[in-house]
Amino acid sequence: MAYQDGTATLRTPCATLPLEIAASYRARTRGLLGRDGVEGALLLTPAASVHTFRMRFPIDVAYLDRRLRVIALTTMAPGRLGLPRPRARHVLEAEAGAMAAWGLRVGARVSVERLDRP
C-alpha cells in the first residue's frame, strides 16, 4: 500500500484508535516535534529509525515490517537516537505506555484503514 500524509484508523490486537500518517519527507521530519502529546499514534513511512531530539515527552516506538507486523518495541526518552532496524519499513510512535495498553508486542500485526481517501 502506498501511503500519503493524512489521517486513518489504526487497529491493534486490543484497540482501535486515531492515526496520523506522515509519508512525505516534510511530515516525517516534523513528526512529533513541538507537540505536548499525541492523540492515538503517528505512523512514519518509510522509516527504519527515529530520534527524540527536541521532543517534550517520552514515546513508545514500534518498528513494523512491510506487512505491518511488529518486529521491535522500545520506549525512548527525549534526546535519544534510536538504532536503525534493517527490516523495518514503518515506525509507529505514541505516548509512552500506550502500546502496552493496545496489546502491541513483537509479532503482533496492526492494520491501517484510511479515512481521507483521495
Steps between C-alpha positions, in 0.01 A plus 500: 500500500633846412446740787434874485492760775164504674283333758394140544387245754752263659381158609714315754429170679310681781411847370379713211636853505567812294815497290690779330708394199824682419613378158657810345854604586370819663241321716748229607760764591250687716355187662405571862744791543351800676198310630400441861336166421332295231146371472529140386817440300722629220616274216826602330539336162743411361720496810742262670615717793398805702642751745348697786718811488298813591201288604303597810385157619612134493356278226436135424644395164393194301707402197280335237591284202337532157202290617443730802626235743684630809868399482623707795361719780672756718429802718717805434559797727549846344848561357570146379600349166335168412690220333405433137311173450599351161166318438286795612296679235279708731525645850202549729532761778272564798520637853702280736292218646231507232616204293487254790139605561425436130633144521801564278789260535763360265323284242165683526350635182322833456282630219445848358169616360511833316237759587581771247534312175565725199 
